[in-house]
């Protein structure tokens, strides 16, 4: 196969994995050998073992689309998602995700990617967002908050001044019913106290 033909087909899917290539080019037995050759030529960028980006499309690829492919299963959450929804103002320098696998981190030209482990039963509450043929998974605002409190509970304190220092958006409206459902699921007294205190803080400062 000529690279031109490969590129024309993959421009719609500029971020791809080895497994996806095997599925798309099922009739090309040596597709991964060819990809390795094109990588040496600079036509394809390898951002992590088994994860690639078309060099010609790099400027059109956002880090969010790599997060879920670099480490699977995972979804964007924590600081990244909280900023995404405008709940915290500081733009994180890291694409923060959660996973059911061990905690891990990666760095490449697209940025820094971290993955923090949570229990299997807590791996819910996210949706898939599409842009063209590319997709990324991100937690809902309520789940991002619960993940954030759960994974940082030993560093956070039940105190109004603490939320003020974090610059939590006082006007953001969390779905209280959804929060209560997550509290039942997490079954963590410290996390429950933290989220209740945060909601009280928002209520009092409005």
SVG drawing of the C-alpha trace seen along z (x, -y; Angstrom):
<svg xmlns="http://www.w3.org/2000/svg" viewBox="-33 -36 46 47">
<polyline fill="none" stroke="black" stroke-width="0.4" points="0.0,0.0 1.2,-3.5 1.2,-6.0 -0.9,-8.4 -3.8,-5.8 -3.3,-5.2 -3.3,-8.9 -6.4,-9.6 -8.3,-6.9 -7.0,-7.8 -7.5,-11.6 -10.9,-11.1 -9.4,-9.2 -6.0,-11.0 -5.6,-9.4 -5.5,-5.7 -4.2,-2.5 -2.6,0.6 -5.7,2.6 -7.9,0.2 -5.5,0.4 -5.8,4.2 -9.6,3.8 -9.7,1.1 -7.0,2.7 -8.0,6.4 -6.8,7.4 -3.3,5.9 -1.3,8.5 1.8,6.2 0.0,3.0 1.9,2.6 5.2,3.2 4.3,0.5 3.3,-1.9 6.7,-1.3 8.4,-2.3 6.2,-5.4 7.0,-6.4 10.7,-6.3 10.0,-8.5 8.2,-11.0 4.8,-10.5 3.3,-9.1 4.0,-10.2 4.1,-7.5 2.8,-9.2 2.9,-6.0 3.4,-2.4 0.5,-1.4 -0.9,-4.9 -0.3,-7.1 -1.2,-10.4 -0.9,-11.4 1.9,-14.0 0.0,-16.0 -2.9,-16.3 -1.1,-17.1 -2.2,-20.7 -5.8,-19.5 -5.5,-17.0 -6.3,-18.1 -4.9,-16.3 -8.4,-15.3 -8.7,-12.9 -5.4,-11.2 -6.3,-10.8 -8.6,-7.8 -6.3,-6.0 -3.1,-6.4 -4.5,-4.5 -7.7,-2.4 -10.2,-2.3 -10.2,-5.9 -12.2,-9.1 -11.3,-12.7 -12.2,-13.9 -10.8,-15.7 -9.2,-19.2 -9.4,-19.0 -13.2,-18.3 -13.9,-20.8 -12.2,-23.5 -14.0,-22.2 -17.3,-23.0 -16.1,-26.3 -16.2,-25.0 -12.6,-25.9 -10.9,-28.8 -7.3,-27.6 -6.6,-25.8 -4.8,-22.6 -1.5,-21.8 -2.4,-18.1 -5.1,-16.0 -6.4,-14.4 -8.3,-11.1 -9.4,-8.2 -9.0,-4.5 -9.7,-1.1 -6.1,-0.2 -3.1,-1.2 -2.2,-4.9 0.0,-6.0 1.3,-9.1 2.6,-9.9 4.2,-12.9 4.5,-13.7 4.4,-16.7 0.6,-17.0 1.0,-17.4 1.0,-15.6 -1.5,-12.9 -2.2,-11.4 -4.5,-8.5 -5.6,-7.8 -7.1,-4.5 -10.6,-4.2 -12.7,-1.2 -14.4,0.7 -17.9,-0.2 -17.0,-3.9 -16.1,-3.9 -19.4,-5.5 -20.8,-8.9 -19.1,-10.0 -20.2,-10.6 -18.6,-10.5 -18.2,-13.8 -17.6,-13.7 -15.9,-16.2 -16.0,-14.9 -14.9,-11.3 -12.9,-11.8 -14.3,-11.1 -13.3,-11.6 -14.8,-10.5 -15.4,-13.1 -17.1,-12.9 -20.2,-14.8 -19.8,-17.8 -21.1,-15.9 -19.0,-12.8 -15.8,-15.0 -16.5,-16.6 -16.9,-13.3 -13.8,-11.8 -11.9,-14.9 -13.0,-14.8 -12.5,-11.1 -9.0,-11.0 -7.9,-14.1 -9.9,-13.5 -6.8,-13.2 -5.6,-16.6 -9.0,-18.5 -10.7,-19.9 -14.3,-20.6 -14.0,-24.4 -15.6,-27.2 -12.3,-29.1 -10.9,-26.1 -13.4,-26.2 -12.9,-29.9 -9.1,-29.4 -9.8,-26.8 -12.0,-29.4 -14.9,-27.0 -17.5,-28.7 -20.1,-29.8 -22.9,-30.0 -22.4,-26.6 -25.5,-24.5 -24.8,-20.9 -27.7,-18.4 -28.4,-17.6 -30.2,-14.3 -27.2,-13.0 -24.9,-14.0 -26.9,-12.1 -26.9,-9.0 -23.1,-9.2 -22.8,-9.6 -24.7,-6.3 -22.4,-4.7 -19.1,-6.0 -20.0,-5.1 -17.2,-7.3 -18.0,-9.4 -15.1,-11.9 -16.1,-12.4 -19.8,-12.9 -18.8,-15.5 -16.7,-17.3 -19.4,-17.5 -22.0,-18.5 -19.8,-21.3 -19.0,-22.5 -22.7,-22.7 -23.4,-24.6 -20.6,-26.9 -22.1,-27.7 -25.5,-28.2 -24.2,-30.6 -22.1,-32.8 -24.7,-33.4"/>
</svg>
